[in-house]
């Protein structure tokens, strides 16, 4: 490649300064060159940069021009490759991937020199050397970006100045050769300033060398970033080739040239879009990157994050997400899931979900499930059919042969038990089924099995809660029936002594009518299910009078005193009357026939207070604290222990509260406080 006509003094001074700067830096690094491969690579890069700058200065001065021009180009190629080697050593590349990248860089660096020797090639494509060096500059910038991005934030202080210095070198090369490609000639002014720009990077490298003498960064380029970079570079190369072919068709196609160029560009763009959106091409590229650039075939952190995110997503069809998560590990385009069910004959696997496959209908036999549970193998179905002697005892179900392109059977194991089986079809690209793939599928299958078991437990718990709700409703209904039976039993017990009393006869009829209404409401509730409560403004005095009247035939007979009439509360009539009636009945049962059960209704500020006092046996403070409000705990022979619990729960729900005070042998007082309706509170 011909050198530009640059200002003599500026070019000589610029490149001479660069030669001196990098020579001094190499001298400083020379005593510790054996500390590690990073120091050796940096020393070699600084030495070759100093040699290149000196050759460029000699060529700019016109001394031994032919010799200087020839060696300056060779030293420039060696300098660029040396800086790339240094960056690769910092990135900690694996041996195979480093060799591959280094070989590509050397090929790009040598291509301009070879083209100079083959005169016919240089004449037909004079831009080839500049394009190669431009691509080397782009490669250097990409490696620098990966180095800085992959370094933990707390360690970037040791390499940031080195990244600036080397980045300045590659960025200026990118600008220089981009300008040369654009105008088909090298700018003399830009060439003259190149040495000075390179010299500015030497102090920055010296600072980083002091901060990190051994350069033990130990970074790794992520698969995702390398895959995207490869896709970007490949697309760029494709577009450059497409543009070159289009220019050739336009220049040599004659009258059909413009038409052929447009048709070619449109067709090539369609092909590129098809390739970029092709799942098979992406799968092949991922496998190629993992195989040729990394020691392991998977980025376990990314794969585990993807699996966990897929399995934990909100959605009803967990089985479908299990198939997708396992299929994504091996680039399989379709699959199906069978879940194990225990029955009288043993364990059977029944179809549960399918992805990109027709719904499956066959169920796996107990022998097949037992084989998977005992061996815990990831079965290669084509291999098991071709070499049955390696799978002694395996009996594949006949319907399984109907799955198109069946490849793998992945057991979902949890605590040594088979939870299910995932069938995967042939991958989009050839994947070697080695120990690493099998182990990853086993571990992912175990995690999927834990999610499936958790979902089954959640479903079972939901069903249990439904039965618990049904049992609870039944318990409350039985409790209400028990209270009604108690009222009728008291009525019959008193009828023998007071049947001739007209007042008793009237109370008896009213009690019977009340019991019939309550039983009718219970029957309606059972036939319609749990009806929603309707809270309205209720006259508390009338609710209390109805509850007392329903127990008028009992002995002792409850007495109601209304100190403040006209109090309104917001509640459901039947529910509130049931709560009050239960507390009155408890007071009657705890009081001897010659005792007293008294109710007092009064107002206390914005609240209505009902005090229910009896002269019964009373309760201890410990019993009130530990047992009174505990559900299903009772001292009665035929009791259920939910009456007081339900009463307090309902009163809390409507903004009220239930308090109790009692002493053994001196009776009990229940105090019910309810917020007044707005109109009554304002009055």
Secondary structure in CASP SS format (residue, H / E / C, confidence):
PFRMAT SS
TARGET T0000
AUTHOR 0000-0000-0000
METHOD secondary structure of the structure
MODEL  1
X C 1.00
X C 1.00
X C 1.00
X C 1.00
X C 1.00
X C 1.00
X C 1.00
X H 1.00
X H 1.00
X H 1.00
X H 1.00
X H 1.00
X H 1.00
X H 1.00
X H 1.00
X H 1.00
X H 1.00
X H 1.00
X H 1.00
X H 1.00
X H 1.00
X H 1.00
X H 1.00
X H 1.00
X H 1.00
X H 1.00
X H 1.00
X H 1.00
X H 1.00
X H 1.00
X C 1.00
X C 1.00
X H 1.00
X H 1.00
X H 1.00
X C 1.00
X H 1.00
X H 1.00
X H 1.00
X H 1.00
X H 1.00
X H 1.00
X H 1.00
X H 1.00
X H 1.00
X H 1.00
X H 1.00
X H 1.00
X H 1.00
X H 1.00
X H 1.00
X H 1.00
X H 1.00
X H 1.00
X H 1.00
X H 1.00
X H 1.00
X H 1.00
X H 1.00
X H 1.00
X H 1.00
X C 1.00
X C 1.00
X C 1.00
X H 1.00
X H 1.00
X H 1.00
X H 1.00
X H 1.00
X H 1.00
X H 1.00
X H 1.00
X H 1.00
X H 1.00
X H 1.00
X H 1.00
X H 1.00
X H 1.00
X H 1.00
X H 1.00
X H 1.00
X H 1.00
X H 1.00
X H 1.00
X H 1.00
X H 1.00
X H 1.00
X H 1.00
X H 1.00
X H 1.00
X H 1.00
X C 1.00
X C 1.00
X C 1.00
X H 1.00
X H 1.00
X H 1.00
X H 1.00
X H 1.00
X H 1.00
X H 1.00
X H 1.00
X H 1.00
X H 1.00
X H 1.00
X H 1.00
X H 1.00
X H 1.00
X H 1.00
X H 1.00
X H 1.00
X H 1.00
X H 1.00
X H 1.00
X H 1.00
X H 1.00
X H 1.00
X C 1.00
X H 1.00
X H 1.00
X H 1.00
X H 1.00
X H 1.00
X H 1.00
X C 1.00
X C 1.00
X C 1.00
X H 1.00
X H 1.00
X H 1.00
X H 1.00
X H 1.00
X H 1.00
X H 1.00
X H 1.00
X H 1.00
X H 1.00
X H 1.00
X H 1.00
X H 1.00
X H 1.00
X H 1.00
X H 1.00
X H 1.00
X H 1.00
X H 1.00
X H 1.00
X H 1.00
X H 1.00
X H 1.00
X C 1.00
X C 1.00
X H 1.00
X H 1.00
X H 1.00
X H 1.00
X H 1.00
X H 1.00
X C 1.00
X H 1.00
X H 1.00
X H 1.00
X H 1.00
X H 1.00
X H 1.00
X H 1.00
X H 1.00
X H 1.00
X H 1.00
X H 1.00
X H 1.00
X H 1.00
X H 1.00
X H 1.00
X H 1.00
X H 1.00
X H 1.00
X H 1.00
X H 1.00
X H 1.00
X H 1.00
X H 1.00
X H 1.00
X C 1.00
X C 1.00
X C 1.00
X C 1.00
X H 1.00
X H 1.00
X H 1.00
X H 1.00
X H 1.00
X H 1.00
X H 1.00
X H 1.00
X H 1.00
X H 1.00
X H 1.00
X H 1.00
X H 1.00
X H 1.00
X H 1.00
X H 1.00
X H 1.00
X H 1.00
X H 1.00
X H 1.00
X H 1.00
X H 1.00
X H 1.00
X H 1.00
X C 1.00
X C 1.00
X C 1.00
X C 1.00
X C 1.00
X C 1.00
X C 1.00
X C 1.00
X C 1.00
X C 1.00
X C 1.00
X H 1.00
X H 1.00
X H 1.00
X H 1.00
X H 1.00
X H 1.00
X H 1.00
X H 1.00
X H 1.00
X H 1.00
X H 1.00
X H 1.00
X H 1.00
X H 1.00
X H 1.00
X H 1.00
X H 1.00
X H 1.00
X H 1.00
X H 1.00
X H 1.00
X H 1.00
X H 1.00
X H 1.00
X H 1.00
X H 1.00
X H 1.00
X H 1.00
X H 1.00
X H 1.00
X C 1.00
X H 1.00
X H 1.00
X H 1.00
X H 1.00
X H 1.00
X H 1.00
X H 1.00
X H 1.00
X H 1.00
X H 1.00
X H 1.00
X H 1.00
X H 1.00
X H 1.00
X H 1.00
X H 1.00
X H 1.00
X H 1.00
X H 1.00
X H 1.00
X H 1.00
X H 1.00
X H 1.00
X C 1.00
X C 1.00
X H 1.00
X H 1.00
X H 1.00
X H 1.00
X H 1.00
X H 1.00
X H 1.00
X H 1.00
X H 1.00
X H 1.00
X H 1.00
X H 1.00
X H 1.00
X H 1.00
X H 1.00
X C 1.00
X C 1.00
X C 1.00
X C 1.00
X C 1.00
X C 1.00
X H 1.00
X H 1.00
X H 1.00
X H 1.00
X H 1.00
X H 1.00
X H 1.00
X H 1.00
X H 1.00
X H 1.00
X H 1.00
X H 1.00
X H 1.00
X C 1.00
X C 1.00
X C 1.00
X C 1.00
X C 1.00
X H 1.00
X H 1.00
X H 1.00
X H 1.00
X H 1.00
X H 1.00
X H 1.00
X H 1.00
X H 1.00
X H 1.00
X H 1.00
X H 1.00
X C 1.00
X C 1.00
X E 1.00
X C 1.00
X C 1.00
X E 1.00
X E 1.00
X E 1.00
X E 1.00
X E 1.00
X E 1.00
X E 1.00
X E 1.00
X E 1.00
X C 1.00
X C 1.00
X E 1.00
X E 1.00
X E 1.00
X E 1.00
X E 1.00
X E 1.00
X E 1.00
X E 1.00
X E 1.00
X E 1.00
X C 1.00
X C 1.00
X C 1.00
X C 1.00
X C 1.00
X C 1.00
X C 1.00
X C 1.00
X E 1.00
X C 1.00
X H 1.00
X H 1.00
X H 1.00
X H 1.00
X H 1.00
X H 1.00
X H 1.00
X H 1.00
X H 1.00
X H 1.00
X C 1.00
X C 1.00
X C 1.00
X E 1.00
X E 1.00
X H 1.00
X H 1.00
X H 1.00
X H 1.00
X H 1.00
X H 1.00
X C 1.00
X H 1.00
X H 1.00
X H 1.00
X C 1.00
X C 1.00
X C 1.00
X C 1.00
X C 1.00
X C 1.00
X C 1.00
X H 1.00
X H 1.00
X H 1.00
X H 1.00
X H 1.00
X C 1.00
X C 1.00
X C 1.00
X E 1.00
X E 1.00
X E 1.00
X E 1.00
X E 1.00
X E 1.00
X E 1.00
X E 1.00
X E 1.00
X C 1.00
X C 1.00
X E 1.00
X E 1.00
X E 1.00
X E 1.00
X E 1.00
X E 1.00
X E 1.00
X E 1.00
X E 1.00
X C 1.00
X E 1.00
X C 1.00
X C 1.00
X C 1.00
X C 1.00
X C 1.00
X C 1.00
X C 1.00
X H 1.00
X H 1.00
X H 1.00
X H 1.00
X H 1.00
X H 1.00
X H 1.00
X H 1.00
X H 1.00
X H 1.00
X H 1.00
X H 1.00
X H 1.00
X H 1.00
X H 1.00
X H 1.00
X H 1.00
X H 1.00
X H 1.00
X H 1.00
X H 1.00
X H 1.00
X H 1.00
X H 1.00
X H 1.00
X H 1.00
X H 1.00
X H 1.00
X H 1.00
X H 1.00
X H 1.00
X H 1.00
X H 1.00
X H 1.00
X H 1.00
X H 1.00
X H 1.00
X H 1.00
X H 1.00
X H 1.00
X H 1.00
X H 1.00
X H 1.00
X H 1.00
X H 1.00
X H 1.00
X H 1.00
X H 1.00
X H 1.00
X H 1.00
X H 1.00
X H 1.00
X H 1.00
X H 1.00
X H 1.00
X H 1.00
X H 1.00
X H 1.00
X H 1.00
X H 1.00
X H 1.00
X H 1.00
X H 1.00
X H 1.00
X C 1.00
X C 1.00
X C 1.00
X H 1.00
X H 1.00
X H 1.00
X H 1.00
X H 1.00
X H 1.00
X H 1.00
X H 1.00
X H 1.00
X H 1.00
X H 1.00
X H 1.00
X H 1.00
X H 1.00
X H 1.00
X H 1.00
X H 1.00
X H 1.00
X H 1.00
X H 1.00
X H 1.00
X H 1.00
X H 1.00
X H 1.00
X H 1.00
X H 1.00
X H 1.00
X C 1.00
X C 1.00
X C 1.00
X C 1.00
X C 1.00
X C 1.00
X C 1.00
X E 1.00
X E 1.00
X E 1.00
X E 1.00
X H 1.00
X H 1.00
X H 1.00
X H 1.00
X H 1.00
X H 1.00
X H 1.00
X H 1.00
X H 1.00
X H 1.00
X H 1.00
X C 1.00
X C 1.00
X C 1.00
X C 1.00
X C 1.00
X C 1.00
X C 1.00
X C 1.00
X E 1.00
X E 1.00
X E 1.00
X E 1.00
X C 1.00
X C 1.00
X C 1.00
X C 1.00
X C 1.00
X E 1.00
X E 1.00
X E 1.00
X E 1.00
X C 1.00
X H 1.00
X H 1.00
X H 1.00
X H 1.00
X H 1.00
X H 1.00
X H 1.00
X H 1.00
X H 1.00
X H 1.00
X H 1.00
X H 1.00
X H 1.00
X H 1.00
X H 1.00
X H 1.00
X H 1.00
X C 1.00
X C 1.00
X C 1.00
X C 1.00
X C 1.00
X C 1.00
X C 1.00
X E 1.00
X E 1.00
X E 1.00
X E 1.00
X E 1.00
X E 1.00
X E 1.00
X E 1.00
X C 1.00
X C 1.00
X E 1.00
X E 1.00
X E 1.00
X E 1.00
X E 1.00
X E 1.00
X E 1.00
X E 1.00
X C 1.00
X C 1.00
X C 1.00
X C 1.00
X C 1.00
X C 1.00
X H 1.00
X H 1.00
X H 1.00
X H 1.00
X H 1.00
X H 1.00
X H 1.00
X H 1.00
X C 1.00
X C 1.00
X C 1.00
X C 1.00
X C 1.00
X C 1.00
X C 1.00
X C 1.00
X C 1.00
X C 1.00
X C 1.00
X C 1.00
X C 1.00
X C 1.00
X H 1.00
X H 1.00
X H 1.00
X H 1.00
X H 1.00
X H 1.00
X H 1.00
X H 1.00
X H 1.00
X H 1.00
X H 1.00
X C 1.00
X C 1.00
X C 1.00
X E 1.00
X E 1.00
X E 1.00
X E 1.00
X E 1.00
X E 1.00
X E 1.00
X C 1.00
X C 1.00
X C 1.00
X E 1.00
X E 1.00
X E 1.00
X E 1.00
X E 1.00
X E 1.00
X E 1.00
X E 1.00
X E 1.00
X E 1.00
X C 1.00
X H 1.00
X H 1.00
X H 1.00
X H 1.00
X H 1.00
X C 1.00
END
